[in-house]
Amino acid sequence: MDKRNESSSTDFILLGLFPGIKHINLLVSVILLIYTVALTTNSILILLIWVDSHLHTPMYFLLSQLALMDLTLISSTVPKMASDFFSVKRNISQVACGTQIFFFLTVGIAECIIITLMAFDRYVAICNPLRYTLIMSQKVCLQMATVSWAGGALISLMHTAYAMHFPICGSREISHFLCEVMAILKLACEDISAYEKAVVMTSIVVLLIPLSFILSSYALIFLSVLRMNSLESRNKALATCSSHLTVVSLYFGPAMLVYMRPSSYHSPKLDQVLFMLGAILTPMMNPLIYSLRNKEVVGVLRNMLGRLTSH
């Protein structure tokens, strides 16, 4: 019996990764490898920042929050996708679908906020170093983390509740490997044009405004760096900022292409590619970008490995 027919009439059917593509086994294996690397590297980065006092600074605290968000983001998609692939049971209940949308949007929005705050941290550190410890106090850092998580959860809750209230007509098959707002809306039998405008407005608030702030911050940072007399300080500042800008492009690029394109330009295959870049590949790349290009993190890791081998 077809396992799709065993699902409840209110369940959705996830068609999975690129239906009909050849060598899907290889693609899933690569994704599971990426997931393993992302779990390992982000966990190590969080552990290093937590246990080593040299990394107890605002920049690394915010980086640890980003690593935690990356763990949550990739874990909200890959395990379900892999489970569906190996079990061939692709149905997902309406509650589980809404839950996945909520967590995915929460973490995605929270990451946009935390990356923006990381840009502010670098701006203060480079352009106003004498007041850095006063402005970026422990209390302020905790407030930044709280605002990121709470802001993401609040916006996500509104969009999840509104998107899931639309009645579904006909097929409940979702051309995706996860429950996602835009894919769900394609199944709705009501006029969703007003909600699509709300998605664009949210994207402007969550993506365009923060991106404008980030680019403005780095424009001021680069002007300040050019005035530095010390070549070592200049190179260190540029290395840190270039890592951050690489992460910014990895996050904001796919997100803007997904949520700021007109619905008529959406295609299931392109959307899946963009989601793989933003929700699967980026969580693996972030810790590698920050750790491999950061002498402090590499030094702490070497010291920890040295202590472990000596024991």
C-alpha positions in Angstrom: 0.0 0.0 0.0 1.2 3.5 -0.8 2.3 5.1 2.5 1.0 8.4 1.4 -2.6 7.0 1.7 -2.0 6.0 5.3 -1.7 9.6 6.4 -4.5 11.6 7.9 -6.6 13.8 5.5 -5.2 16.9 7.3 -1.6 15.8 6.8 0.7 17.4 4.3 2.9 15.4 1.9 6.5 16.5 1.6 7.7 15.6 -1.9 11.3 15.8 -0.7 14.5 16.9 -2.4 14.3 17.5 -6.1 11.7 14.8 -6.9 12.8 12.6 -9.8 16.5 13.6 -9.7 19.1 11.0 -10.3 21.7 10.1 -7.7 19.5 11.3 -4.8 21.2 8.8 -2.5 24.5 10.7 -3.1 22.9 14.1 -2.4 21.3 12.9 0.8 24.7 11.4 1.9 26.4 14.7 1.3 23.7 16.6 3.2 24.1 14.2 6.2 27.9 14.7 6.1 27.3 18.5 6.1 25.0 18.1 9.0 27.5 16.1 11.0 30.3 18.7 10.3 27.9 21.5 11.3 26.9 19.8 14.5 30.6 19.1 15.4 32.1 22.5 14.5 29.4 24.6 16.0 29.4 22.5 19.2 33.2 22.8 19.5 33.0 26.6 18.9 30.4 27.0 21.6 32.4 24.9 24.0 35.6 26.8 23.3 33.9 30.2 23.9 32.3 28.9 27.1 35.3 27.3 28.8 38.1 29.7 27.8 38.3 33.0 29.6 40.2 34.6 26.7 37.1 34.3 24.6 34.7 35.8 27.2 34.2 39.0 25.2 31.1 40.5 23.6 32.2 39.5 20.1 32.6 35.9 21.0 29.4 35.8 23.1 27.4 37.0 20.1 29.3 34.4 18.0 28.3 31.7 20.4 24.7 32.7 20.0 25.0 32.6 16.2 26.5 29.1 16.5 23.6 28.0 18.7 21.2 29.4 16.2 23.0 27.5 13.4 22.6 24.3 15.4 18.9 24.9 15.8 18.4 25.9 12.2 20.0 22.9 10.6 18.5 20.5 13.1 15.0 21.8 12.3 15.3 20.6 8.7 17.8 17.9 8.1 16.7 15.1 10.5 13.1 15.3 9.2 14.3 15.3 5.6 16.6 12.3 6.2 13.8 10.5 8.1 11.4 11.0 5.2 14.0 9.8 2.7 14.9 6.5 4.5 11.4 5.6 5.7 9.7 6.7 2.4 6.9 8.1 4.7 6.7 11.7 3.6 3.6 12.8 5.5 3.7 15.5 8.2 0.9 16.5 10.4 -0.5 20.0 10.4 0.8 20.6 13.9 4.2 19.3 13.1 4.3 21.4 9.9 3.4 24.5 11.8 6.0 23.7 14.5 8.7 23.3 11.8 7.7 26.6 10.2 7.8 28.4 13.6 11.2 27.1 14.6 12.7 27.7 11.2 11.4 31.3 11.0 12.3 32.0 14.6 16.0 31.0 14.1 16.2 32.6 10.7 14.9 36.0 11.9 17.0 35.8 15.1 20.1 35.2 13.0 19.4 38.3 10.9 19.1 40.3 14.2 22.2 38.9 15.8 24.3 39.4 12.7 23.2 43.0 12.7 24.2 43.4 16.3 27.6 41.8 15.6 28.1 44.6 13.0 27.3 47.1 15.7 29.8 45.4 18.0 32.6 45.6 15.4 31.7 49.3 14.8 32.1 50.2 18.4 35.2 48.1 18.9 37.0 49.7 15.9 35.5 53.2 15.7 35.0 53.9 19.4 37.4 51.6 21.3 37.8 53.7 24.4 34.1 53.3 25.2 33.8 49.7 24.0 33.7 48.1 27.4 31.2 50.6 28.7 28.8 50.3 25.7 29.2 46.5 25.2 28.7 45.5 28.8 27.7 42.0 29.9 24.1 43.3 30.5 23.9 44.8 27.0 25.2 41.5 25.5 22.5 39.5 27.3 19.9 42.0 26.2 21.1 41.7 22.6 20.7 37.9 22.7 17.3 38.2 24.3 16.1 40.6 21.7 17.3 38.4 18.9 15.6 35.2 20.2 12.4 37.0 21.4 12.1 39.1 18.2 12.5 36.1 16.0 9.9 34.1 18.0 7.4 36.9 18.0 7.5 37.6 14.3 7.6 33.9 13.5 4.6 33.2 15.7 2.5 35.8 13.8 3.5 34.5 10.4 3.1 30.8 11.3 -0.4 31.4 12.8 -1.5 33.4 9.9 -0.1 31.2 7.2 -1.5 28.0 8.7 -5.1 29.4 9.0 -5.7 29.4 5.3 -7.9 26.6 4.1 -6.2 24.1 1.7 -8.0 23.0 -1.4 -7.2 19.9 -3.4 -3.7 18.4 -3.2 -1.8 18.7 0.1 1.5 17.9 -1.6 4.3 20.4 -0.8 7.1 20.6 -3.4 9.8 21.0 -0.8 11.9 19.0 1.7 10.4 21.0 4.6 7.3 22.9 5.6 7.8 26.5 4.5 5.5 29.4 4.4 5.7 30.3 0.7 5.2 26.6 -0.3 2.2 26.3 2.0 0.6 29.4 0.6 0.7 27.8 -2.9 -1.9 25.3 -1.6 -4.3 27.9 -0.2 -7.6 28.4 -2.0 -8.1 31.9 -0.7 -6.7 35.1 -2.1 -3.3 35.5 -0.4 -2.2 38.7 -2.1 -2.6 40.7 1.1 -0.5 38.3 3.0 2.2 38.2 0.3 2.5 42.0 0.8 2.9 41.4 4.5 5.7 39.0 3.8 7.4 41.6 1.7 7.0 44.2 4.4 8.4 41.8 7.0 11.3 41.1 4.7 12.1 44.8 4.4 12.1 45.1 8.2 14.1 41.9 8.8 16.4 41.9 5.8 16.7 45.2 4.0 16.9 47.6 7.0 19.4 45.4 8.9 21.5 44.9 5.7 21.5 48.7 5.2 22.6 49.2 8.8 25.4 46.5 8.4 26.7 48.0 5.2 26.7 51.5 6.7 28.5 50.2 9.8 31.2 48.6 7.7 31.6 51.7 5.5 32.4 53.6 8.7 34.7 50.8 9.9 36.7 50.7 6.7 37.2 54.5 6.8 38.4 54.1 10.4 40.7 51.2 9.5 42.3 53.2 6.7 43.4 55.8 9.3 45.1 53.2 11.6 48.8 53.6 11.8 49.5 50.1 13.0 49.6 47.6 10.1 49.0 44.7 12.5 45.9 46.4 13.9 44.7 47.2 10.4 45.1 43.6 9.2 43.4 42.2 12.3 40.4 44.5 11.9 40.1 43.7 8.2 40.3 39.9 8.8 37.6 40.0 11.4 35.3 42.2 9.3 35.9 40.2 6.1 34.8 37.1 8.0 31.7 38.8 9.2 30.8 40.2 5.7 31.2 36.7 4.2 28.6 35.4 6.8 26.3 38.4 6.0 26.3 37.5 2.3 25.6 33.8 3.0 22.6 34.7 5.1 21.0 37.7 3.5 21.6 36.6 -0.1 19.4 33.4 -0.2 16.9 34.9 2.2 16.3 38.0 0.0 16.0 35.8 -3.1 13.4 33.6 -1.4 11.2 36.1 0.4 11.5 39.3 -1.8 10.9 37.8 -5.2 7.3 38.1 -6.7 5.4 34.8 -6.3 5.3 34.4 -10.1 9.1 34.0 -10.1 9.1 31.2 -7.6 10.1 27.7 -8.7 10.3 24.7 -6.4 13.8 23.7 -7.7 15.3 27.2 -7.2 13.7 27.6 -3.8 15.1 24.3 -2.7 18.6 25.3 -3.9 18.3 28.6 -2.0 17.1 26.8 1.2 20.0 24.3 1.0 22.4 27.2 0.8 20.9 29.2 3.6 19.6 26.5 6.0 22.1 23.6 5.4 25.4 24.8 3.9 25.7 28.1 5.8 25.4 26.6 9.3 28.4 24.4 8.4 30.4 27.3 6.8 30.0 29.8 9.7 32.2 28.1 12.3 34.8 27.3 9.7 34.9 30.9 8.5 35.2 32.3 12.0 37.6 29.6 13.4 40.0 29.0 10.5 40.5 32.8 10.0 40.7 33.7 13.6 44.0 33.2 15.4 42.5 33.5 18.9 40.0 30.6 18.3 42.7 28.4 16.6 45.1 29.2 19.5 42.5 28.2 22.1 41.7 25.0 20.2 45.4 24.1 20.0 45.8 24.7 23.7 42.8 22.6 24.6 44.0 19.7 22.3 47.4 20.0 23.8 46.0 19.7 27.4 43.9 16.7 26.3 46.9 14.9 24.7 49.2 15.6 27.7 46.7 14.0 30.0 
